[in-house]
C-alpha cells in the first residue's frame, strides 16, 4: 500500500492508495516487460559476474525509466520536455499528465535512461580500482570499526521533511524484480525496512506514531556515538 503522509504523499487524496496506481496500465506494462527482460539476461561465454553487472546497471536504468514514466510526470512548458516524478522528494497531486513512449527519442525514453547510467560508469572508470563489499546495516549498529573512515559525511537531519524509506519503495520494487535473485539478502523483504528509520513522521501518519522528534534525535545521537563522534 502507498501510505498517506500529510503534505508529502498527498496523491492518496485522489484515491491512489497503492504503488501500482501511480502508473497507467500502459506504463505499468512497459516497465514490467523491461524488468522481465533485464532479469533474464544470461552470461555470454560463461561470464556470470559480467552478466550480473549488466543486470545491475540496467536495473538502475529501469529505476530512472520509472521516474519518467508514471502518472505524476508533468509537462515542463518552459523547456518543452517531460518532467520526472520526483521534482521534489514527495508524491504530491499533479494536475497535468505527460506520457512518454519509452521507445521514442523523447525525454525520458529507455535509451536515455541507459545512457545516463553509462555516463556515470564512464566518468568513474578512471578511478583507482579495487574491490568493494556492500552490506545492509543500520547506522546505529554498523559492522565497521571506529577508525575505519577518516571522514563521516551525513545528509542534514531533516526531521520530518523527507520520508526516505517510503520514497525508496518506489525504486526498490523494480530492483527486486530485476536483480533480487542476484542479491537475495538485500531484497528479501517486499519493501524497504521502516521500523529503525531515523526520521520524524509521527505527525504525518498515525501508523508512524512512534517516529517522534525525540526518537529521531535519540537515534541520530546513537548513530554518531557508534562512530565515536559524541
Secondary structure, 3 states (H helix, E strand, C coil): CCCCECCCECHHHHCCCCHHHHCCHHHHHHHHHHHHHHHCCCCCCCCHHHHHHHHHHHHHHHHHHHHCCCCCCEEECCCCEEECCCCCCCECCCCCCCCCCCCCCCCCCHHHHHHHHHHHHHHHCCCCCCCCCCCCCCCCCCCCCCCCCCCCCCCCCCCCCCCHHHHHHHHHHHHHHHHCCCCCCCCCCCCCCCCCCCCCCCCCCHHHCCCCHHHHHHHHHHHHHHCCCC
